Amino acid sequence: MSFWIAILIALIVSAIGFKKYIWFISLGYGFSIAALGIAFLIGFAPTLNALDVVLCALFIIYGLRLGIYLAVREAKSSSYQKALNKETKSNDQVTVPVRLAIWIAAALLYSFMVAPVFYRMQSGAAPDAVGIVGAVLMVIGIVLEASADLQKQRAKKKNPHRFVSSGLFGFVRCPNYLGELITWTGVLVSGFGVLSGVLQWAIAIIGWLGIVYVMFSGARRLEVRQNRNYGANPEYQRYVSTVPIILPFVHLYSVEKYTWLVA
């Protein structure tokens, strides 16, 4: 299986964004990762080992869970719809060249993100310690992200007008983004010892750095929105001054001033 096929699959699936451009980086993201996991299972079927199957299955689980969660939230949550409409442009406001640029950049990012697993399978590498560690990190990240989304959903249902600070949100303010970072760090780790040559390493590292940038950009957007909504609340001010925004045990409480974090 060629890596060009992976890029093509990401392009096809993420093309859903031409219906609604924000879907390039939401539904197109989740479903592209799931589709790539399925494609790897099919494309490398004759040489797959147990670890390869687990890694592909984790892509599928991750992508379907995220895609379905985002689709349901967008369809059912009026408050999310309002926030989305306020923070994003309508389709008519985004020119065709810009949509094309977002589409291609997103598809390349998604294919680059899964590249360490792709190259592991392409090389025919046997299960090893770093591959297993990578898979474990992926499981931890997926469970963390899913748990954070569920906790936030329940908290907002109970009190829709209050910021969420309970459960995992008392540990870091963006535990779902932390889960993403752990997941994709696991993917990168799974390629250690297998990635070969400058090009493979460059693709894998660009993919990892890309999703790290996207997650910190998402954290900044959330911080800006919450500061606007709850900034006058003393309880909120205590919360944001004592709970790290995304990385546990790291005294980084705000990224609002980093205006280069725009995605």
C-alpha positions as CSV (number, residue, x, y, z in Angstrom):
1,M,0.0,0.0,0.0
2,S,1.4,3.4,-1.0
3,F,1.3,6.4,1.3
4,W,-0.3,8.3,-1.6
5,I,-3.3,6.1,-1.1
6,A,-3.5,7.3,2.5
7,I,-3.4,10.9,1.4
8,L,-6.1,10.2,-1.2
9,I,-8.4,8.6,1.4
10,A,-8.0,11.6,3.7
11,L,-8.8,13.9,0.8
12,I,-12.0,11.9,-0.1
13,V,-13.4,11.7,3.4
14,S,-12.5,15.2,4.5
15,A,-14.1,16.6,1.4
16,I,-17.3,16.6,3.5
17,G,-16.1,20.1,4.4
18,F,-17.3,21.4,1.1
19,K,-20.8,21.0,2.4
20,K,-20.0,23.0,5.5
21,Y,-16.4,24.2,5.7
22,I,-16.0,23.7,9.5
23,W,-16.4,20.0,8.8
24,F,-13.0,19.9,7.2
25,I,-11.5,20.0,10.7
26,S,-14.3,18.4,12.7
27,L,-16.3,15.6,11.1
28,G,-13.8,15.3,8.3
29,Y,-11.1,14.8,11.0
30,G,-12.7,12.0,12.9
31,F,-14.1,10.1,10.0
32,S,-10.8,10.4,8.1
33,I,-8.9,8.8,10.9
34,A,-11.4,6.0,11.1
35,A,-11.3,5.5,7.3
36,L,-7.5,5.3,7.4
37,G,-7.6,2.7,10.1
38,I,-10.0,0.6,7.9
39,A,-7.8,1.2,4.8
40,F,-4.7,0.0,6.7
41,L,-6.4,-3.2,7.8
42,I,-7.4,-3.9,4.2
43,G,-4.2,-2.7,2.5
44,F,-1.8,-4.6,4.8
45,A,-4.0,-7.6,5.5
46,P,-1.5,-10.3,4.3
47,T,1.3,-9.1,6.7
48,L,-0.6,-7.7,9.7
49,N,0.4,-8.9,13.2
50,A,-1.6,-8.6,16.4
51,L,-0.1,-5.2,17.3
52,D,-0.9,-3.8,13.8
53,V,-4.5,-4.9,14.2
54,V,-4.8,-3.2,17.6
55,L,-3.3,0.1,16.3
56,C,-5.7,0.1,13.3
57,A,-8.6,-0.7,15.6
58,L,-7.7,2.2,17.9
59,F,-7.8,4.5,14.9
60,I,-11.2,3.3,14.0
61,I,-12.5,3.5,17.5
62,Y,-11.0,7.0,18.0
63,G,-12.3,8.3,14.7
64,L,-15.8,7.0,14.9
65,R,-16.3,8.1,18.5
66,L,-15.0,11.6,17.7
67,G,-16.9,11.9,14.5
68,I,-20.2,10.7,15.9
69,Y,-19.8,12.8,19.1
70,L,-19.2,15.9,17.1
71,A,-22.1,15.2,14.7
72,V,-24.6,14.6,17.5
73,R,-23.4,17.6,19.5
74,E,-23.8,19.9,16.4
75,A,-27.2,18.5,15.7
76,K,-28.7,18.5,19.2
77,S,-26.9,21.3,21.2
78,S,-28.4,24.7,20.5
79,S,-25.8,26.4,22.7
80,Y,-23.0,24.8,20.8
81,Q,-24.7,25.8,17.5
82,K,-24.8,29.4,18.7
83,A,-21.2,29.4,19.8
84,L,-20.1,27.8,16.5
85,N,-22.1,30.3,14.4
86,K,-20.5,33.2,16.4
87,E,-16.9,32.0,16.1
88,T,-16.9,30.6,12.5
89,K,-17.8,32.1,9.2
90,S,-20.6,30.9,7.1
91,N,-19.9,28.9,3.9
92,D,-20.7,32.0,1.8
93,Q,-18.0,34.0,3.6
94,V,-15.2,31.4,2.7
95,T,-14.0,31.6,-0.8
96,V,-13.4,28.5,-2.9
97,P,-9.6,28.9,-3.0
98,V,-9.6,29.1,0.8
99,R,-11.8,26.0,1.1
100,L,-9.4,24.2,-1.2
101,A,-6.4,25.2,0.9
102,I,-8.1,24.1,4.1
103,W,-9.1,20.8,2.5
104,I,-5.7,19.9,1.2
105,A,-3.9,21.1,4.4
106,A,-6.3,19.1,6.6
107,A,-6.0,15.9,4.5
108,L,-2.2,16.1,4.5
109,L,-2.2,16.6,8.3
110,Y,-4.5,13.6,8.9
111,S,-2.4,11.3,6.7
112,F,0.8,12.6,8.3
113,M,-0.6,12.0,11.8
114,V,-1.1,8.3,11.1
115,A,2.1,7.9,9.2
116,P,4.1,6.3,12.1
117,V,1.7,3.4,12.1
118,F,1.6,3.2,8.3
119,Y,5.4,3.0,8.1
120,R,5.4,0.4,10.9
121,M,3.1,-1.8,8.8
122,Q,4.9,-1.1,5.5
123,S,8.1,-2.2,7.0
124,G,6.6,-5.5,8.3
125,A,8.0,-4.8,11.8
126,A,7.2,-7.3,14.5
127,P,5.5,-6.2,17.7
128,D,8.1,-4.5,20.0
129,A,8.2,-2.6,23.2
130,V,7.8,0.9,21.7
131,G,4.9,-0.3,19.6
132,I,3.2,-1.6,22.7
133,V,3.9,1.5,24.7
134,G,2.5,3.6,21.8
135,A,-0.7,1.5,21.8
136,V,-1.1,1.9,25.5
137,L,-0.7,5.6,25.3
138,M,-3.3,5.7,22.6
139,V,-5.8,3.8,24.8
140,I,-5.1,6.1,27.7
141,G,-5.6,9.2,25.5
142,I,-8.8,7.9,23.9
143,V,-10.3,7.0,27.2
144,L,-9.3,10.3,28.7
145,E,-10.8,12.3,25.8
146,A,-14.1,10.3,25.8
147,S,-14.4,10.6,29.6
148,A,-13.8,14.3,29.5
149,D,-16.4,14.8,26.7
150,L,-19.0,12.8,28.7
151,Q,-18.3,14.6,31.9
152,K,-18.7,18.0,30.2
153,Q,-21.9,16.9,28.5
154,R,-23.4,15.8,31.9
155,A,-22.2,18.9,33.7
156,K,-23.6,21.2,31.0
157,K,-26.9,19.3,31.1
158,K,-27.1,19.9,34.8
159,N,-26.0,23.5,34.8
160,P,-25.7,24.9,31.2
161,H,-24.7,28.4,32.3
162,R,-21.7,27.4,34.5
163,F,-18.2,26.6,33.4
164,V,-17.2,23.0,34.0
165,S,-14.6,22.5,36.8
166,S,-15.5,19.1,38.2
167,G,-14.0,15.7,37.5
168,L,-11.2,15.7,35.0
169,F,-11.7,19.5,34.5
170,G,-10.4,20.0,38.0
171,F,-7.1,18.4,36.8
172,V,-6.6,20.5,33.7
173,R,-9.1,22.9,32.0
174,C,-8.9,21.0,28.6
175,P,-8.7,17.3,29.5
176,N,-10.2,16.4,26.1
177,Y,-7.3,18.1,24.3
178,L,-4.9,16.5,26.7
179,G,-6.4,13.2,25.7
180,E,-5.7,14.1,22.0
181,L,-2.1,15.0,22.8
182,I,-1.5,11.7,24.6
183,T,-3.2,9.7,21.8
184,W,-1.1,11.2,19.0
185,T,2.1,11.0,21.1
186,G,1.4,7.3,21.4
187,V,1.1,7.1,17.6
188,L,4.4,8.9,17.2
189,V,6.1,6.6,19.8
190,S,4.8,3.5,18.0
191,G,7.0,4.5,15.1
192,F,10.2,4.8,17.0
193,G,12.7,2.2,15.8
194,V,10.7,1.7,12.6
195,L,10.8,5.2,10.9
196,S,13.6,5.3,8.4
197,G,15.2,8.2,6.6
198,V,14.7,11.9,6.7
199,L,11.4,11.9,4.8
200,Q,9.6,9.4,7.0
201,W,10.8,11.2,10.2
202,A,9.8,14.6,8.8
203,I,6.3,13.4,7.9
204,A,5.8,11.8,11.3
205,I,7.1,14.8,13.2
206,I,5.1,17.3,11.1
207,G,2.0,15.4,11.8
208,W,2.6,15.3,15.5
209,L,3.6,19.0,15.7
210,G,0.5,19.9,13.6
211,I,-2.0,18.3,16.0
212,V,-0.2,19.8,19.0
213,Y,-0.6,23.2,17.4
214,V,-4.3,22.5,16.6
215,M,-4.9,21.4,20.2
216,F,-3.3,24.5,21.8
217,S,-5.2,26.7,19.3
218,G,-8.4,25.0,20.4
219,A,-7.5,25.6,24.0
220,R,-6.9,29.3,23.2
221,R,-10.3,29.6,21.5
222,L,-12.0,28.0,24.5
223,E,-10.1,30.3,26.9
224,V,-11.1,33.4,25.0
225,R,-14.7,32.3,24.9
226,Q,-14.8,31.4,28.6
227,N,-13.1,34.7,29.6
228,R,-15.8,36.5,27.7
229,N,-18.6,34.5,29.3
230,Y,-17.3,34.1,32.9
231,G,-14.5,36.6,33.3
232,A,-16.4,38.6,35.9
233,N,-17.0,35.5,38.0
234,P,-14.6,35.4,41.0
235,E,-15.0,31.6,41.2
236,Y,-14.0,31.3,37.5
237,Q,-11.0,33.5,38.2
238,R,-9.8,31.3,41.0
239,Y,-10.3,28.3,38.8
240,V,-8.2,29.5,35.8
241,S,-5.5,30.8,38.1
242,T,-5.0,27.4,39.8
243,V,-5.8,24.8,37.2
244,P,-3.4,24.4,34.2
245,I,-5.0,24.9,30.8
246,I,-3.9,21.7,29.1
247,L,-0.7,20.2,30.5
248,P,-0.8,18.7,34.0
249,F,1.9,19.7,36.5
250,V,3.0,22.5,34.1
251,H,2.3,26.0,35.3
252,L,0.8,27.2,32.1
253,Y,-2.5,28.8,33.0
254,S,-3.2,30.9,30.0
255,V,-2.5,30.9,26.2
256,E,-4.8,33.8,25.3
257,K,-1.9,36.2,24.7
258,Y,-0.3,33.9,22.1
259,T,-2.1,35.3,19.1
260,W,-0.1,33.1,16.7
261,L,-2.2,30.2,18.0
262,V,-4.9,30.6,15.4
263,A,-6.4,27.7,13.5
